[in-house]
Amino acid sequence: MAFFTVITPTFNRPDLLNRAVESVLNQEFKDFEYLIVNNYSLSIANKWNDSRIRILDELKPGANNARNQGINQARGKFICFLDDDDEYYSNHLLEMHRLIISQNEKVALYRTLTKIESEQGEIKIQPYNIKPIHYSNLDHIYTTLIVMNCVCCHHKILHKLTFKSSIPIAQDYHLWTRIVSEFPLIESPEVTTIYHQTPNSTSSTSLSNYFKYIEVFSNLFQDKLIQNQLKKELRNDRLFKYHYWILMDFGNQLSFIKFLKVLLSAIKLKPTFVFSKDFLKSIFLFLKPAKQLTLCVV
């Protein structure tokens, strides 16, 4: 059994995939297998001449179906993820191994940090946020960012809890939430991956995506196990921010009934919002197109 299985789902991006593969093959820690899951796309030839690589096919579209296929076929003790447009630094698996061994291979979710690079060349190093003593692990993951490429889980966890392909967005945080509600979270302050931020992400900002986020997290937060470990204020904060962004970025695209519903929901989630300048701004932004139309008619 290999110590690690690395899983990369891919869909018709051979140049980006090659960069990801090379970053895995260049790992300083060598005891791994690498599963490339071809997700409903053109066939992939194993041109890398490395016996640790296996190429799988997943006919159901969607990266999370591909990840689940990889999990089902994994032979490693610990399972890591890498998207086909991102990269590992050469020390990623070595740091994960060090972290896991330091915890006696505890059945847990392990994570490192990432460097975020935008298409415009902007670079941001993810900060290491120490968990406040009064926070649960669930509280902690809702006040920091856990990136897919920085996560590694014991195989027993992912044979119990997998990605839910039926939900349209935030499948990663949906899974991290369910895992951390049942298993330990163990962190390293080391930056070991590169996350290439692109506008084509399924999580990119749009009106429809914000409504999807609200639906997904509202349903997730109904789970009693999660409610007992994740502070209500943090649950409300997560939901409020999507309502807020709808009002600020897309309010003038809403019908009056929809605008009123979003506005009242935002107030319910954060009552102090009604006393803020942004409350008045949201109303102004909603009415502004109507005012411009009136001026044109006059």
Secondary structure, DSSP 8 states (H G I E B T S, - for coil): --SEEEEEEESS-HHHHHHHHHHHHT-S---EEEEEEEESSS----TT--TTEEEEEE-S-SHHHHHHHHHHH--SSEEEE--TT-EE-TTHHHHHHHHHHHTTT-SSEEEEEEEEEETT--EEE-------TT--HHHHHTSS---GGGEEEEHHHHTTS---TTSSS-HHHHHHHHHHTTS-EEEEEEEEEEEEE-TTSTTS--HHHHHHHHHHHHHHTT-HHHHHHS-HHHHHHHHHHHHHHHHHHHGGGS-HHHHHHHHHHHHHH-GGGGGSHHHHHHHHHHHHHHHHHHHHH-
